[in-house]
Amino acid sequence: MRAPSMSEAPPFDTVVDCLRYWAEHEHEASACVFLRGDADGSADSLSFADLDRRAREIAATLQAKVEPGDRVLLTLSSNRNMVQEFYGCLYAGTIPVLCPMPQPNRPQGLVAGIVRDCAPAALIATAEAIPLLRRRLADALPDAAVHWIPADTLGEADGQDWEPPALTRNSISHLQYTSGSTSRPRGVMISHGNLIHNAAVLSKAFEWTRQTVPVSWLPLHHDMGLVGFLLGPLCYGLTTHLIPPLDFVQSPICWLRAISDYRGTYTSAPNFAYDLAVRRISDDQRRELDLSSWISAANGSEPVRPETIVRFTEAFAPCGLRPEAMFPCYGLAEATLIVSGGPNKEQPVILSVNREALADGIIKPVEPHSEGSTEIASSGQALAGQNPRVVDPSSGKRLGDLELGEIWVGGASVAAGYWQKPLENRESFGARIPGDPLSYLRTGDLGFLRNGQLFVTGRLKDLIIIQGRNHYPQDIEITVEDSDPALRPDCGAAFSIDEDGEERLVVVQEVKRSAIGKLDPVEVTDRARQAVAERHGITLRELVLIRTGTLPKTSSGKPRRQACRQAYIDKKYHRL
């Protein structure tokens, strides 16, 4: 088999084939470099040959306990263990399911919901974590139904006993559980063919070469971390550099220091991470950085804020960061990962539109920063092979440029559906546009196209409609958090409630820990009400101020607005 070209799809049927190829042809090259976030820059690496060997050993252990197609739950430990265990599951022909480790004294609806949904035949965790998991998941996972496998016993079987699984492009690689509801999580059935196709889309979008150096702190249970920085790069034999997520949260400088030290060219993060870097990285730390190697700084997973792009590029321009490195993009687990982005090496497109017209569902471009305008960042160009369309959600009619509708996606990256969710699969997958032979995924996201660029404006279900006008919750959340320095950034949720037959606006907002006990809730609320009225022309019925770390969020850090709304209705918040 010939070596994969960066300009085309990898010539493999499965991800197992990919790793086997690189283990044979580039056996001493590093597949992964595992970094630590401390200042000494310590790291260890795992070659393609060693990863292949460990995968075969783990697979042989699993094949003695479970059957091909069985689900195996992996609770996140170290990046190194997770990479080896994930590939071990693939080599065994089982279906890995990655989820965050349950934390003591915290609600575990998400993890328990995943367990109930996928019914794993085995669970792999550290020996120290298994007792906690037994307690936390007792109701969802009876001992009799699962093999509890301590991670340190994996690989006790000889890799020579491994039997290659009978996999095809249509075989399920893994279940990717989507962020959102904890009571009914949905596992996207990602196939090996989906992964191979999306790896090719990633390579073309970011213009990967043999010199591309991926660097990431993203958790591997999230699709952006798993596909964007493990499976995708390894399909092309690239060496990926992984930082523990907690290290980034505790010290954001470790992310940019790794890019500087290892001459990173490609990375990705949600919008909040770029803001966090600006706030938490000091001037002295910035002077140590050389970011001139940075080609692609992807920004996705949550709404991209134009002001974030400006703040980040201005803050790190003295470090050699070029404005055209900023790479807003759009994707979702149901389409494996990326749908739109870039183009690479060009500055992001920011469009100014009339705010009042947008509230009426009309896209009306205006002069930048003119009175009554609001700015929207493009999520990049529609990428070949993903076929994003903007459609009237009621009729299925395809819409033209500057017409607001639901974003549909079609192509070989779109998954077959959700695990054991036939009703939702009929509603979300296989949608049709009149006169178009393709079938499409209904994303539930609102947006519009302009000159081949995709603009994402919000979620269809989260849209707030008051007095017949549309309001996007993320815009209101930004307005509220900016109204008072005591309010914690990226930690608010806006939604509407029905009161006497009318929709009323409510915002639940965390307060910074340092401000608790010092702020005047009445004054803070008054400032927020004034800001919302001036910017959006609506009345904020109530601002609920809550403690740091208590807002319901998804595993990727986005507000779970529907859960926040239900908690408000059920009067579950402890107000300040």
N, C-alpha and C positions, 0 to 999 in steps of 0.2 A: 504493500500500500504506500502511495506517495505521501509526502509531508503536506499538511494542510496549508493552503495559501490564505493569507490574511484578507484577500479580496473576495473570497467565496466561502460558502458554507463548509464546515469541516466534513471530510468524506467518511463519516462514521454513521452507524445506525444507532449506537447507544453511547452513553457517557462512560460505560465500562470499556467499550472499544477505545475511546479517546485515551483514557489513562493507560490502558495496556499498550497502546501505540507509543506513547511518550516514555513509558517505563522501559521499553525495548530500545528506542532510538535516541533518547536523551536521558539515560538512566541516572547519570550523576548530577544532572541539572536540578536545581531546587524547584519543587512545585509550590511550596509555601515557605515563607519566612514569618515566624511568629515573634512579634515584637512585644516589648513591655513598655508601659508608659512612663517609667521612671527616667530620671535625667541621665542615667549611665548608658542608656541606649542599648541595653542587653537584648539579645535575640538568639533564636535557634531555628534551624531550618529542617525541612523534610524533603528529600529528593523524590523524584518521580518513582524511582525504583523502590525506595523504602515505603512510600505510600502504597504502591502496588502490593508489596510483600505484606504489609500490615493489613491491607484490605482482604487479601486472600486468607490470612490467619483468622481474622475476625469472622469472615464469611464461613470458614470451616466450622468454627464454634457455633455460629447461628444455625447452620444447616443441620447440625446434630440435634437442635432443639425445636425449630419452627419450620414451616413449610413455605415454599415460594408463594409470593402474593400476600403473606401475612404482614400485618403492620407491626413495626417496631418503634416504640417511643424513645426518643433521645432527649433527655433533659440537659440543657446547656451546662457544660462544665468549662474546661479550657478549650480554646480554639483548636489546639492540636488534637485533643481527644475527639472533639466533635468532627473534625475533618476525617480522621481515620475511621470513626464509627459510622459516619454517613456513607463513605465509600464501601466499608465492610458490608453494610446493609444492601447496597446496590449489587455488590459482587455475589451476595447470597441469594439474590432474586427476591428479597423482601422489599417492603415499601417503608422507608424511614419517615418518621413524623417528628419534626423538631419543634420543641416548645420551651418556653422559659421555665427555669427552675422555680417551683413554688417557694414563697418566702414565709417564714414563720409570722404568725399574728397578722396576716393580710388575707383578704378574701381571695379565693382561688377559683372563682367561677370559670375563668378562661381555660385553665389547665384541666379542671374536672370536666368541662364541656367537651374539650378535645378528646379526652380519654373515652367519654361515653360515646362520642360520635364515631371514632375510628376503631374502637374495641381492639386494642393492641394485643398480640400474642406474647410479646416480650417487652420488657422495659429495661433500658441500660442506664445506669447511674453509678456514681462513685459509691463505694461501700459506706461512706459516712452519710450520704444523702438518702440511701434506701429506707432507713427507719422513718425519716421525716416523710418521705413519699408514701409509705405505707399508711401513715396516720392521716395525711392530708387528702389522700385519694381513696380512702377505705370505702366510701359509699359508691364511688364511680368505678372502682377497679378491684373486685374481689380477688384475693390471693389465688384462688383456685383457677382463675381465668388467665393468668399471666405468668411468664417466666421472669423472675427478678434476677437480672444478670449484673453483678458488680463489674464495673469497667476494668478493674485491674485483673480480672480473670479472662478477659477477652484475648484471644490469640493463643490460648493454651493448646488449642488444636494445631496440628502441623498444617502449614499452608499447602503441603503436597496433597492433603486430603480434600482440598477445595474442588468442587465440581462447578464448572462454568454454567451459569444459569441460561435458560432458553429465553432470551430477551429479543424484542424487536423494537422498531421505532414507536410502535403503538403501546408498548408496555409502560405501565405507570412507573415513573422514576420515584416520586415522593408525593406526599400530600402537603400542600402549602396552605396552612390555615390563615384565613384573612383576618385582619384587624376588625374589631367591631363588637357585635353582641357577644356577651359571655354565656348567655343561656343557650344559644343556638349557633355555635361556631360552624363555619363551612370550610371543608377541606377541598381545595382545588386539586383535581387530579392532573398533575403535570406529567406528561409523557417524555420519554427520551427524545422523541422527535421534536416536541415543543422546545426542549432545551437546546438541541443542535441548531434549530432554526433561529431561536432568539440570540444565541451566541453569535451567529452570523450577522444579525441585525445590530448587535452591540459593536461588533468589530468594524462594521461599515460606518456606523454613526460616529464612533469615537476615533476612527481612522487608526486602529491598532496596527502596530508594526512589531518587528522582533525586538525593538528597543522600548516598547511600552512597559511601564513599571506601575502596576496597580497598587494602591495603598488604601486600606479601609479600616475603620473602627466599627462598622455596622454589625449588629448581631446576626449570626448565621441563621437564626430562625425566621428572619425577615427576608422576603424575596430579593430585595435590593442587595443585601449582603451575600446571600447564598448564590444567586444566579450572577449578579453583577461582579462579584469579586472572588468566587471560588469556581463554580462550574463553568461560567463563560470563559474566563481567562485560561483555565486548564484545558478547555477544548482546543485552544491554539498553542498550548505548550508554554504559556507565559508564567512567570514567577510572581505570585501574588503575595502581598505583605499585609498581615492581619494584626490589628491592635485590639486588645480586650475592650469591649464597649464601656465597661465600668471605668477603665483608665481614662478614656476620653471624657466621660461625664465629670470625673473628679479633677481632671487637668487637661483642658482642651488643647494646650500647647503641644501635647504629645502627638497629636494628629499632624499638625503642620511641621513639627520637628522631624517626624518620620519622612514627610515629603522632602524636606530640605536635606536630611542626611542621606537618604537612599535615592535621591534624584527622582522622586515620584513624578509621573506624568499624568496619571488618571486616578481620580477619586470621585466619591459621590457622598451626598448626605442630604437629609431633609433641611428645609429652610432654617429651622430653629438653630441648627448646628452652626451655620455661618454667623447668625446673630450672636450666639454664645461665644464664638471665637473672638468676635469684635469686643464683646464686653469683658471677657475673662483673660485675654492675653495682653499682658502689659507692654508698654513701650520698650522696656529693657529686653523682654523676651523677643519682641519683634526684631530688634536689632541683631539677634543671633540667627535669623532665618534667611535662607536663600531659596526663594520660590520661583526662580527663573526657569526651572525645568517643567513647571506645572503647565500642562497643555489643556486638560479637561477637568473642570470642577463642576460635576453634575449636581443639579439642585432639583430634587423631586420628592415624591412620597406625600407631600402636603403642598398647599398653595404657595407659589413662589411670589414673594413680595418684591416689587421693584426697588423699594427703599433698602431692602437687605442687600441686593446686588450692588447698589451704589455704596452703601456703608462698607461692605466687605472689600470691594476693589479699592476704595480710597484708603482704607486702613492698612492694606497689605501691598499697595503699589510700591512703597519704598523698599519692600523685600524682593522686588522683581516680579510680582504677580502682574500679568497682562490682563486688561479688561476682557479681551476676547476668550480668555480661559473659562469664564463663567458660562455654564452650559445648562440652562433650564430644560427640564425634560418632563415627560409624562409617561406613566405606566401603571400597571396593576397586575396582581397575582394571576388573575384569570387569563391574562395574555402573556403569561410567564414572567415578563418584566417590562421591558421598554416598548413604547408605542411611538413616541415622538421625541425629538430633541435636536439641538444644534441649529444650523450646521456648525461643525467644529471650526475653531479658529476665527469665528466671527462674533462680534458683540451681540448680546441678547437684544431681541426686539421688544421695545416697550411701546404700547399703544395707549393714547389718551382718548377716552370716550366720555360722552355726556352722561353724568350720573343719573339724572332724572329719566333720561331715555332708557338707560340700562334697567332701571326699576320697572319700566313698562315692557321689558323684554326686547328692546330695540338697541342695536349696536350702532351708535352714531359717533364716528371719529371726530375729534376736535383738536385744536392746537394744544400742544403740551402745556400743562399747568395753567390752563385758562380757567376762568371762573366757572364753577359747576362741573369741573372735569374730575375724573378719577383715572388712575393709571393701572393697566393690566399688563403683566409680563407674559410674553408668549412662552409656551412650553415646547417651542422648537418646531422644526419642519416635520411634516408627516413622513414617517420612514417607510421606504419601500418594503413590501412584504407584510406590513401590518394593516394597511388599508383603512386608516381611521376615517370615518364619515360622520357628519353632523346631520341628524335626522329629527324630524318631527316625532316626538315620542308617542303621539296618539295615532297618527296615520301611517307611520313608517316611511313617509316621503323624504327623500334626500333634499337637504337644504343647500343653498348657495353661500357664497362668501358673505360674511357679516350678518348671517342669520343665526339666531341663537336656538340651540336644540340639544338633544341628547347625543353624546358621543358613542358611536358604535365602532367596533373593531373586528376585522376579519382577516384570516390568514392562518398559516401553519403554526404560529406561536399560540393561538387561542386554544385553551384546554378543552377537553371533552365535556367538562362539567364539574359539579361538586360531588363529593363522595356521598353516595346513598341519599341524594336529594333530587329525585326525579321531577317533582313539581317545580322546584326552583330552576332546575335545568331547562325545563320547557319554557319558562318565562324569560330566562336570561341568556341562554345559548340557542343558536340556530334561528335568530331573527332574520327576516328577509326584507329587502328593499325592492319595491316593484321594478321589474325590468333588469334586476341585477342577479346573476347566477350565484354569487357568493352567499354564504350564511354568515351571520354576524353575532358578536357578543354585545349585549346591551350593558354598558358600563354603569349606568345610573349617574354619570357625571354630565354636567352641563357645560357647553362651550360653543365656540364658533371657529370657523376657518377664515383666514385672510392671506391671500398670496401664498398659499401652501403652508402657512404657519398655523399651528393649533393653539388656541387660547382656551384655557379651562377656567370657568368662572365659579364653579361650586358643585355641590351634590344636589341631585334632583329631589331627594327625600328631605334634605336639610334646608331647602329653600324656605325662607320666611315670607309669607304673603300677608300683608296688612293693608286693608282698604284697597285691595286689588292691585297693589304694587309689589314687585319682587325685591327682596333684600337678601343679600348673601351673608350668612352668619359670620364668616371669617372677617368681612369688612367691619361689621359691628364690633366684633371682638377686638380688633385692632384699635378702633376708635375708643373703646372703653379703657383698654390697658394703657393707652397713651394719655388718658385724661388725668392720671395721678401717678406720681413716681412710686407710691406704695404698692401698686398693683403689679403682680408678677407676670412678666411677658410670656406669651404662648400658653397661658394657663387659665383661659376663660372659655365659656361655652354660651352661645346665644341661641335662643329658641323661642317659639311662640306657644302660648296656651290659650285655650278657649275660655272666655269669661263673659257670661251673659250674652252669648251668641256672637262675640267679637274676638278677633285674635289680638292678643296683647304680648308685648315683647318683654322677655325676662333674660337677664344675663347672670350666670353664676361665675364668680371670679375669685381666684386665689389671691391672697395678700402675701407680700414678701415676709419671711420669717422675722426679719429685722424691724418690720413696721408694726407687727402685732402688739397690741397694748398701747401704741402711741397714736394711732390714727383716729380721726373722728368719722365714724361711718356715715353720719348725715352729710358732712361736707364732701366726702368722697362720692357719695351717691349723687349729690347735687351737681358736682362737676361732670360726672359721667352722663347724667341726664341732659345737661346743657350741650355737651359735645355730641351726643347722639342726635339731639334735636337739630343742631346746627348743620351737621354733616349729612344726616340721612332723612331729616324731615319727619321723624316719627317719635313717639313718646316711649321712653323706657319705663315700663310699669314698675319693675323692681330690679334692684341690683343686690344679689345675694353674695355677701363677702364671706369666704371660707378660708380655713387654714392652709398653709403650704402643704402640697403633696396629697390633698384629699379630693381633687377633681378626677372623676372617672376618665381614664384615657385608654387608648388602644395600646397594644404591645409596641407600636412604633412611635408612641408619644403624641398622637393626635387626640383631641377631645372627643369623647363618645357622647355626642350631643343628645341622642335619643335616650341614652342611659341617664344623662344629666337631667333631662326633662322629667323622666319618670321619678328620679330621686327627689326632684323639687315637688312634684305632685304628691308623692308619698311622704313629704315633710321629713326627709331623712338627713338633711344638712344640719350641721352644727354651726350656726351663724355666729359671726364675730360681733 
